Amino acid sequence: MTEQPTPSEPTPTDQPSPASPAPGEPARLLRSEDLLQGAREVWIEHGNERYRLRLTASGKLYLTK
């Protein structure tokens, strides 16, 4: 039997949500592999600012402005 996610766990079919989820709603989960898509770094635009998300040699994520 397949285990079903609890209501507090996001599922891959969740639709984009606002920056802060409504009370009682789960936060959206994004996998680093989905963001990086095989690359070692990506740029994230937030408002008028750009941030660099980088995968380090030790496998950690590093976010810089």
Secondary structure, DSSP 8 states (H G I E B T S, - for coil): ------TTS--TT-----SS--TTS------HHHHHTT-SEEEEEETTEEEEEEE-TTS-EEEE-
